[in-house]
Amino acid sequence: MATATERNGTGRGLGARLRATSKVLPEHARAHNRSLVLQHLFHEGPTSRADLARATSLTRVTISDLVSVLITEGLVEELGTRPGQRVGKPAILVGLRTDAYQIVAVDLTEHGHMRGAVLSLTGEIMVRRQLDIDGRTGDELVDLLTRFVRRLVAAAGHPVIGVGVGSPGIIDLDGRVVEAPNRGWYDVPLAEVLAERLGLPVHVANDANTAALGEFTYGGATGSMLVVTVGAGVGAGVVVDGVRVHGQRDAAGEIGHVTVVDDPSTGSGRRAEECACGRRGCLETVLSVPALRSAVEGRSPEDSDAALASAGRVLGVTLAPVVSALNLTEVLLSGPRDLLDGPLREAALDTIRQRTMPAINTGLQLRMAALDEDVVLAGAAVLVLSAQLGVS
């Protein structure tokens, strides 16, 4: 199957929309039109050829040819006539064969274990697995991940069209982990290594960017949002006007290693803890799951709430310039609800509102991700859908 770039003619950064919406240049026309058809069937369900032509602004001849090819490939099937139709020749509905293929997804966000699943094309989780990492990093972790994915592929009940992996760190569009300090990965061609070992297409992206894809495709999030993932580290995925933002060096949303705690002499009241990146006072040292667990351990409920609210204020200070600069409508938190959904979230929202103009913060939502703990798994599935089918 062709890649997303081959199919949609898309590039990096702003301007590469997540969903195809109209016709494009001739050199990309067939691939793009194919994506238009699959997008419509994916989001709208079974449709007649005539309705597909109207919805996509393609000719009926073009639609007929594309549907025939997709049926031959086993991606689309005819489903009979529309119920209740009485006037004129019955229109035959065609639909995406969502039960014919499956996707393997892996979430590496958590500190002590990796989570994996086999999903249908519609995002339904068919099989779940979890495996302790036991402190492995570097090549040992790559080997463990390979074995884990093999077990998931073996557990699939239908052919697997690809593997998606959401991982902490800076990851380029080829699935190369440029830098993931918590995993001991530096310049690791993770997608290439896994694809060679597994014999399947593999797509790897930053876990926060992956979470943003999951919320956009399956969670009903708006087209201008930021998803903050809180696990072993802290990251953010950014979507602006329906466009996923990569950045010049694929590091857009890398907020976990922004320094937010200065030397105690400044009067911040916090000690600048050493971070895995080698610096002190990064957001990750305040907001990661290990940091939050440590902050509330052994404390009374009142003191725990105060500690979480303090971390929330730090998050709010960090996010206020981002929300204002991009005029975002939603900020989503992905991570343990017992830590994030309460004093921390409320303090973060209050802080953002205090530090931004009413024109920016009116109507702003700061909520938990709709897909909860499955958000990165869902997004990893979208990595595959987008790359292999041009669907998001």
Protein Blocks (a to p, Z undefined) as FASTA:
>chain_A
ZZfklmnopaehehiafbdcbdcdfklmmmmmmmmmmmmmmmnopadfklmmmmnopafk
lmmmmmmmmmmnopaccebjaehiaghjddddddddfklpccddddfkbmkbccdddddf
kopafbdcdddfklpahjllmmmmmmmmmmmmmmpcbdcfbdcdddedjddfkopafbaf
knopahiafklmmmmmnopacddddfklmmmmmmmmmnopafbdcdddddfbccddddee
hiacebjnopghiamlccfbdcfklonopacdddfkopahiaklmmmmklmmmmmgopaf
klmmmmmmmmmmmmmmmmmmmmmmnopabdcdeddfklmncjkmmmmmmmmmmmpcfklm
gopacdddfklmmlmmmmmmmmmmmmmnopZZ
